[in-house]
Amino acid sequence: MKKRSIFLLLAVMLLLTGCFAESNIVKSVEDIDQSTRIITYTETREEVNYSASELEYIKDGQKYTVWFSQNLRPSLDWLRTHSKPSDKVLTWWDNGHLMRGYVRREPIVYTPSYDLLETVAGGKWDEDELGPFSSKEDLTNVAYALLADSPTITQGKMKRYGARWVYVLKMDQQKIAGMTMLLGEDISNYLDDLNEPKATVRQKVLFKMADGWPVKGFAMRYEDDYAYVYELAE
């Protein structure tokens, strides 16, 4: 997320509180290491803090600035601590920059493909600032692995890419529009009118992991209110 998006978010917060008078946005910077930092913008009004954060990191000589949620930090810290630098991660593309920038592990994909632009906020993607489009083949394989009926399929896709870990957010259950599009499936077969998973799909790997259920061939290593981390069994 770019800085103007952060300020826009804070502006919306201010609008909801009633006015913009005496606005005072405080910027704080936390260095994680020499090439990674968290930038937080905080607005205090009537003794209530409103904040938004972004992750800024440098990799292969390029600087990236993306949205960051402090709620995900414990799960990201755990994965960073308990995985090896060479480990790869299966996760949907919009969690990819968190893997590359904060955890410092390589996801299978970290950007959308051109075909998925309509599922991206604003329908736009800046390849210079956020990274080149991923291939449709790679994204389709990731979607297939996550929405698989059998964990054996997920294991096979992970082994193909040399991935060891699966990082899943609880909210990933509602972010499957791109996955179903790649697989040529109707999203209405997955989610009901309230955007909740239908009973018929709850046995698929993504939905089981996003609810913290045991999955054959995987060991759940971490869980909290927002995310789960699974490890591929040896």
Buried (B, 14 or more C-beta within 10 A) or exposed (E): BBEEBBEEBBBEBBEEEEEEEEEEBEEEEEEBEEEBBBBBBBBEBEEEEBBBBBBBBEBEEEEBBBBBBEEBBBBBBBBBEEBEEEBBBBBBBBBBBBBBBBBBBBBBBBBBBEBBBEBBEEEEBEEEEBBEBBEBEBBBBBBBBBBBEEBEBBBBBBEEBEBBBBBBBBEBBBBBBBBBBBEEBEEEEBBEEEEEBEEEBBEBBBBBBBEBEEBEBBEBBBBBEBBBBBBBEE
